[in-house]
């Protein structure tokens, strides 16, 4: 009696990836490389007028202290708080193929009450 063939075992791709070692990176980011662009949205404009918080798209590898230093150096302001989040890219379709927009990092920077950034 013949049996049906067994399916191959699924091995996830993340088992093949290398695990990063903790410690300092091999390169340093300049302030103009950390901040990519300001995010001018309705929510961001509301935060800048009411809460003195500004949103930026930042380099994916930038840390909170690097973001704080970059904003202070580029705009000559005092930063009190930095909040970051990773935004996942949306799925997009083109004809019959499905793709995905790249992931990016957002930073919400809160300034001292006396400081303000004038780029809006």
C-alpha positions, 0 to 999 in steps of 0.5 A: 500500500502506497502512502502519500508523501509527507510535506517538507518541514517549514523553517522560518527565515528568522532562524537563519539570521545573525543575532547582533552583539550588544555594544557600540556600533561601528559608525557614528551618525552626524546630526544631519544624518539622524533627522531625515525630515519633519513630519507635517501632519494634522496631529503633529501640528496640534502637538506643536501648538498645544504641547510644544512637541515636534515630530520627525522622521529619523534614521532607523538606527538612531538612538534617543540620545542621538536624536536629542543631540541632533535636534539641540544642535540643528535648531538651537533649542533645549530638548526635555523628552524624546519618544520614538516608535517604529512605523511599519510600511503599508502593503501596496499593490501594483497590477498583480503583484503585492509589495510593501512600503519600507519601515521607518522610525518616527520621533516625537521631541518635546521642547522646553516651554520657552523654546520653539522651532519655526519651520511650519 
